[in-house]
């Protein structure tokens, strides 16, 4: 996780103000706001997370918005500085560590793709994230989204499910199974249109 955070910080070091304001793949959030969201996630332990949830009356979307605003800072430079400070953080909400790694990878792509930045992820890291999401609907709906499909990576060992095939790079499979329709353009097989139709749905 530290490696992925550090790589993302390095990729964003020379962005212009206009690039910081670029819409991310997270609906309604800019690149800068998604980075602040990642900082918030690495700054919340279970006690602070639960206190915030109670304060927001169990409105989880409101809790996310409040925590994001806390970490945004006065300008993009401060947003990035705050993120850099949490690069080595092991603090997390009540989620498994692999879920936090998944958040870092997926939101990293939410930021990079609209900016035209490419990262060659270590295949073992992306494979672990894919294996986590294929069996979970806890943080994002993924297991339900890929039900009845067979996913097969062309660059690693990841495979799951049965049914119409969806094949391609592991990172594209991860992003599509977490609802990012644009990554379906990187995939092939008779199941792609089915998966595309499920993207953007809960």
N, C-alpha and C positions, 0 to 999 in steps of 0.2 A: 504494500500500500504506500509506504514511504517513497519507493521508487517511482510509482505512478504519479503521486502528487508532485514530486520534484520535477518529473518530466513535463507535466502540465505547466507548472510555474515557469519553467525555462521556455516553453513554447509561446507563452504569453508575454514575455519580458519586453518585447518591442512593439506591442500593439499601439495603434493610434487611437485617439478618442473616438473616432468614427467606428473603428473596428470593435472597440469595447461596447458600443451601442448596437452592434449587429444582433438581430433576432437569433436566438439559439434554437435548437430543435425542441426545447421545452416551451410549449405554447405560452405566449404572453411574457416570457422572460428573455432578457438580453443576455449576451455572453457574460457581461460583468455580474449580473444578478445570479446566474447559475454558479459562478465561482464563489460568490458570497454564500450561497446555499451549501456548497461543499465545505466552506470554512465553518459554517454553523454546525454541520453534522460532526465535524471533528472537534468541536468545542463543547459538546453536550454530554455529560455523563447521565446515568440513569436517573439520579435524583433531580437534576436540573431539567431533564426532559420531561419527567413526570409532573414537576411543578408547573412547567409551561403548559402542558396539556390540560391540567386542572384549571389554570388561570384562563385558558382559552375555551373552557367548558367542553372539552373533548372534541373541539373542532380542529382536526389535525391539519387541514389546509391553512387555517388561521395561524396555528402554531408555526408552521413552516414559513409563512409570510413574515411573522413577527421576528423569528430568528434570523431570517435572511436580512431584514432591515437592520438588525443589530450589527451585522457584519459587513454591510455595504461600504461604510466609510464615506468620507467627504468627496473622494474622487477615485478614478481608476487606480492610481498609484497606491492609494491606501487600501483599496480592495485587494490588490495583488500582494501588498506587504502583509496584510492580515492572513492571507492564504499561506504565504511562505512560512509564517510563524507556526502554522499547524502541520506543516509537512511531516515532522517526526511524531506527531501526536498519536497516542494510543487510546485517547478518550473517545467514547462512542455512546450513543443511545443504547437501549436494551435490544441490540441486534447482534447476530453472529458476525465475526470479523470478515467472513467472506461476503456478507451483504454490504459491508462498508467498502470492500474492494470493488464490488460490482457497481456501487454508486459512483465511485471515483472513475472507473473505466467508462461507464455509460454516460455520465455527465461530462466527462472529458471529451467524449465524441460529440455530445450535444453542442459543445463549444467549438471543437476543432472543425467539424464538417462544414458548417456555414462559413468558416474563415479560410477554408481550403488548406488546412494544416493536416498532414498525414503523420501518424505514428505507427511504426512497426512494433507492435506489442510482442513480448515474449509469448510464444504459443502456449506454454504451460500455464501462464497466468490467465490468458483468455479462455483456455479450455476449462480451468477450474471455475471460472465465472459462469461459463455456459452450463456446466454440470449443475451448478447451484440453481440457476434460474429455471432450468427445465423441470425441476421438481418443486418449485415454490411459487406461491402467489402472495407471499407475505408483504414484501415492500412494493412490488409492482406485479400486476397480473402477467404472468409469463406461462406458467404451466397450463392454464386454461386456454390461453391464446394459441398454443401449439398442439392442443389435443387433436388426435386423429391425423397427425402429420408425421412424416419421418424426416428429421433434420440430420444432415450429414455434412461435416466439414471437409473441405478439399485440401486444407493446409495443416490438419492436425487430426487427433484421434476422436474428436467429439462426434457421437451419433446418439440419437434418441428417438423413440417412438416408432410407430408403424402407420402406413397409409401413403398418400401422395407425397412424393419426395420434394424436399427443399434443400438445395445444396449450394455451398459457396464458402467464402472465408469465414472463419469462426467469429471474428468480430462483427461481421454483417449479420450472422445468425443471432448473436447476442442482442444486437440493436433492434433487429426485427422482432424478436420474441418479447422485447420490452416495449414494443409499440411504435418504433420509429419507421414509418412506411418508406422513407427515402432509401433505406438500406435494402429494401426488396429489389431495387434496381441492380444490386450487386449479386443477386441470387438467381439460381436457375432451378427448373423442375416444375412438374405439374401442380405442385402444392403452393407455388409462389403467390398466385392470384388469391388463393384462399387466405393465406397468411396476410397478404396486403390488405384484404378486406377486413381483417380483424385488428389491424393496427389503428391506434387512436381510440380504441374502445377499452372499457374497464375490464 
